[in-house]
Amino acid sequence: MSDTIIVEPVFPEQLEQTVILLGGPKVLRRSIRSQLDAHELLSEGLPNKALQHLVGSLLVLTAIGSVEKAIGMSYRTLQRKKDKPEQTLDVEQSGRAWKFAELLTMATGVFGSQKAAESWFESQAIGLNRKRPIDLVSTPAGQEMVETYLRQLQYGVYV
């Protein structure tokens, strides 16, 4: 009997979309097939190029303040990282970029398009005490609130 634990994502299509937002296997320099693969990638650090791909993929959240809140990094730092695409983000920055890509993927599934999802991030949400989701994603607690609310919307749970 093997001691190997196989961890599979609950929603593989969301994992795939998250990877695409970050540039796919070519930019990430590996295939991500499970949450464990994602963990290992984030532990080593996302390539700066993945962050640039994510930011370049945004359609509505293009204001400097929104991008800073979404990824937890100042615009100036983001610009410096752009000049070094092969370097990696630290674990915390990697985790924040990944989590925002996950939340954007979830919101896209709920609202039907990335443009609608990004617009939702900028709007007050009744189920989030009229807070804008983009203002909440800067902390783990806020990210969890946004994720829970998206799951409630996804499954039609009245909130």
N, C-alpha and C positions, 0 to 999 in steps of 0.2 A: 504494500500500500504506500502511496506517495504522500509526502507532506506538502506538496504543492497545492496552493489555493488558487483557484481560477476566479478572477473577479470580472464580471461582465457588466457593462453599463445597463442601467434600467431603460434608457431610451437611446439606442444606438444611432438613430437618425439625428438626434440632437448632438451627439458626440461628433458625428461626421460634419455637421454644419458648423460647429464650433471650430473644428480643425480647418475647414475651408475659410472661415473668417480670418484665421491666423496665417493664411497662405498655403495651407495644404502640406502634404508630405515633403514637397520640394523645398519649401521655405523652412519647415520644421526639421528637415534632414532625417526624417524617420516616419514610419507609419504609426498612427495612433488608433488602436483597435479596441482599447478598453480604458477604464478609469485608471487602472494600474499603469498602463503605458503613459497616460497623461501625467500621473503623479511623478513618474520617473523623469519625464521631460521637464516638468516644472522644477523638480529638485535640482536638475542640472542648469536650468535657466533657459527661458525662451530666447531665441535669437532676436536681436534688435530688429531685424528685418520683419519678423512676425508682428511686432508691435506696429511697425510702419504700415504693414499690409492692413492690419485691423483699422488703424486710423484712416488710411486711404480708402477703405471700403465704406466709411460712414457717409450717409446721404443727407441727413438732416442735422445730426449732432456735430456740426462742423465749427461751431463757435469755440474759441479757445477755452473759455471757462467750462463748457460742457465736456470737452475732451479731457481736460485736467481732472474733473470730477470722476469721469468714467474710468480712467486708468490710474488715477492717483499720482500723477506726475506733472510737473510744471511744463508749460509749453517750451521753455528754454531747454530743459533737460531732454525733452522729446526731440528737439532740434539737434542737440549734441549727439544723441543716440543715432540719429539719421545718418550722420557722417561715419558711423562705425557699424554697418549692418551685420557683420559677421560676429561681433561681440555678443555676449548674452546679458540678459537682465538678471538681477539678483532674484532670489527665491520669492521674496515678497512682491516685487514688481511683476514677476512672471505670474504669480497667483492672482494678482489683481487684474491683469490683462486677460487671463484665461477666464476668470469669473465674469468679467464684463462681457466677453464673447459668448459665454454660456447664457447669461441673462438676455442678451440681445437675440440669441437663437431662440430661446423660449418665447420671448415677446413676439418675434417674427411668426412663430407657429400660432400663437394666440390671435394676433391681429391680421395675419394673412400676407403681410409684406414687410420687408425691412424698413421701408420708408414710414409705414404706419407705426411700426414698433418704435422707431426712433422718435417719432412725433409724440408717442405715448410717454416716453421717458421725459420729455420736456413739459408735459401737462400735469396738472394737479390730479391726483388719483383719490377718489372718494374713500376707497378701502385702505388708503395709506394716510388717513387723517388730512387729506387735501395737500399732502406733500408731493413734490415732484419726484418721481423715481430716481432721476439723475442726481438729485440732492442726497439721496439715501445710500447710493452705492459706494460711498467713500469709506464705509465701515462694514465689518463683517455682520454686525447686527442689522444694519440697514439692507445689506445684500440679502440676508435671510428673509427680511420682511418683503422685499420686492419679489424674491423667488416664491415665497409662500403665496403671495397675492396672485402672481401669474399662474400658479398651479390651481388656485381657486377659480380663476377666470377660465382656465383651460378646461376644467371639469364641471363648470357651470354651478359652482357652489356659491350660494347667495352670501354676500359679505356686507 
